[in-house]
Amino acid sequence: MVTRRRIVVDSSVIIKWFKRGEEFEEEALRFRDDVLSETIRPIISEWVYLEVVRGLIKAGFPRGKVIQAYNTLKEMSDLVFIEVLPVSSLLDEAKNLEIELKLYASDAVNLAPAITLSLNMLSEDKHLHRKSVREFVEKRGLRIYRLKDLYPSVGIG
């Protein structure tokens, strides 16, 4: 059995699978392909489902497309391409992260799996790339990557 590399991911990456024209879209789609080919296993908080819905609604996506994106993500987790953690299991750590790092609740809930499971994270969220957050995770031997860190050669040429 091949072991897939596990990484915590937030909606700032996953929304790029559905919303065309986003910065680092090509890298996000390559990440999605790696997920579907089972070389990477993303871990998300269940909150990500709703953040993707909100992001697509905010971008003016029609209701049907939003529902289709939501259902696609649910199906990917049902098929175990994505590992989903319940928010209730992350509350205590998320609360600590909100206090310690002055994060919004959604950012804290998305970072909590990385801290709890001692896994690196993939995010394009500017709040999670602040110096204080970076130093906090680095003290734990972890890193928050950007898409361009994982796929530096994509889009060049």
C-alpha positions as CSV (number, residue, x, y, z in Angstrom):
1,M,0.0,0.0,0.0
2,V,1.3,3.4,-1.0
3,T,1.3,6.1,1.8
4,R,0.0,9.4,0.6
5,R,1.5,12.6,1.9
6,R,-1.0,14.3,4.2
7,I,-1.3,18.1,4.4
8,V,-3.9,20.4,6.0
9,V,-5.6,22.6,3.4
10,D,-8.1,25.5,3.7
11,S,-10.7,26.9,1.4
12,S,-8.3,29.5,-0.1
13,V,-6.8,26.6,-2.1
14,I,-9.8,24.4,-2.7
15,I,-12.0,27.3,-4.1
16,K,-9.5,27.6,-6.9
17,W,-10.6,24.2,-8.1
18,F,-13.9,25.7,-9.1
19,K,-13.4,29.4,-9.6
20,R,-11.5,30.0,-12.8
21,G,-9.1,32.9,-13.3
22,E,-7.8,32.8,-9.7
23,E,-4.1,33.5,-9.0
24,F,-2.3,30.2,-8.8
25,E,-5.2,28.4,-10.5
26,E,-2.8,26.2,-12.5
27,E,-1.0,25.2,-9.3
28,A,-4.3,24.5,-7.5
29,L,-5.5,22.3,-10.3
30,R,-2.2,20.4,-10.2
31,F,-2.8,19.9,-6.5
32,R,-6.3,18.7,-7.2
33,D,-4.9,16.2,-9.7
34,D,-2.4,15.0,-7.1
35,V,-5.3,14.5,-4.7
36,L,-7.3,12.5,-7.3
37,S,-4.2,10.4,-8.2
38,E,-3.8,9.7,-4.5
39,T,-0.3,11.1,-4.1
40,I,-1.5,13.7,-1.6
41,R,-4.3,13.4,1.0
42,P,-5.6,16.8,2.1
43,I,-7.0,17.2,5.6
44,I,-9.7,19.8,6.0
45,S,-12.0,21.0,8.8
46,E,-15.7,20.5,7.8
47,W,-16.0,24.3,7.9
48,V,-14.2,24.4,4.5
49,Y,-17.3,23.1,2.8
50,L,-19.2,26.2,3.8
51,E,-16.3,28.6,3.2
52,V,-16.2,27.3,-0.4
53,V,-19.9,27.8,-0.8
54,R,-19.6,31.4,0.6
55,G,-16.7,32.2,-1.7
56,L,-18.5,31.0,-4.8
57,I,-21.7,32.8,-3.9
58,K,-19.6,36.0,-3.3
59,A,-18.1,35.5,-6.7
60,G,-21.6,35.4,-8.3
61,F,-21.7,31.7,-9.1
62,P,-25.2,30.5,-9.9
63,R,-26.9,28.4,-7.3
64,G,-26.6,25.2,-9.3
65,K,-22.9,25.5,-9.7
66,V,-22.4,26.2,-6.0
67,I,-24.4,23.2,-5.1
68,Q,-22.5,21.1,-7.6
69,A,-19.1,22.3,-6.1
70,Y,-20.4,21.4,-2.5
71,N,-21.5,18.0,-3.6
72,T,-18.2,17.4,-5.4
73,L,-16.3,18.1,-2.2
74,K,-18.6,15.9,-0.2
75,E,-18.2,13.1,-2.7
76,M,-14.4,13.4,-2.6
77,S,-14.5,13.0,1.2
78,D,-17.0,10.1,0.9
79,L,-14.5,8.4,-1.5
80,V,-11.7,9.2,1.0
81,F,-9.8,11.5,-1.4
82,I,-10.1,14.2,1.4
83,E,-10.0,13.6,5.1
84,V,-12.5,15.8,7.0
85,L,-12.3,16.7,10.6
86,P,-15.4,17.8,12.6
87,V,-15.2,21.3,13.9
88,S,-16.2,20.1,17.4
89,S,-12.9,18.2,17.6
90,L,-11.0,21.4,16.8
91,L,-12.7,23.9,19.1
92,D,-10.2,23.9,22.0
93,E,-7.2,24.3,19.8
94,A,-8.9,26.9,17.6
95,K,-9.8,28.9,20.7
96,N,-6.2,28.8,21.7
97,L,-5.1,29.9,18.3
98,E,-7.6,32.8,18.2
99,I,-6.2,34.1,21.5
100,E,-2.5,33.4,20.9
101,L,-2.4,34.6,17.3
102,K,-5.4,37.0,17.2
103,L,-6.9,35.0,14.3
104,Y,-10.4,35.0,13.0
105,A,-12.4,32.0,14.0
106,S,-12.4,30.5,10.5
107,D,-8.6,30.9,10.2
108,A,-8.1,29.3,13.6
109,V,-10.4,26.4,12.8
110,N,-8.5,25.8,9.5
111,L,-5.1,26.0,11.3
112,A,-6.1,23.8,14.2
113,P,-5.8,20.4,12.3
114,A,-2.2,21.3,11.4
115,I,-1.3,22.0,15.0
116,T,-3.4,19.1,16.4
117,L,-2.0,16.5,14.0
118,S,1.5,18.0,13.6
119,L,1.1,18.4,9.9
120,N,2.1,21.1,7.4
121,M,-0.5,23.2,5.9
122,L,-1.3,24.6,2.4
123,S,-3.0,28.0,2.3
124,E,-3.2,31.1,0.2
125,D,-4.9,33.0,3.1
126,K,-2.9,36.2,4.0
127,H,-3.8,35.9,7.7
128,L,-2.1,32.5,7.9
129,H,1.1,33.8,6.3
130,R,1.6,36.6,8.8
131,K,5.0,36.6,10.5
132,S,3.5,35.8,14.0
133,V,1.7,32.7,12.6
134,R,4.7,31.5,10.6
135,E,6.9,31.7,13.7
136,F,4.3,30.0,15.8
137,V,4.1,27.0,13.5
138,E,7.8,26.9,12.9
139,K,8.4,26.5,16.6
140,R,6.4,23.3,16.3
141,G,8.5,22.1,13.4
142,L,5.7,22.8,10.9
143,R,5.3,25.1,7.9
144,I,2.4,26.8,6.0
145,Y,3.1,26.4,2.3
146,R,1.7,28.4,-0.6
147,L,0.8,26.7,-3.9
148,K,3.9,28.2,-5.5
149,D,6.1,26.5,-2.9
150,L,4.7,23.1,-3.7
151,Y,4.6,23.7,-7.5
152,P,7.4,26.2,-8.3
153,S,7.7,25.3,-11.9
154,V,4.0,25.4,-12.8
155,G,3.0,28.4,-14.9
156,I,6.6,29.1,-16.1
157,G,7.4,28.9,-19.7
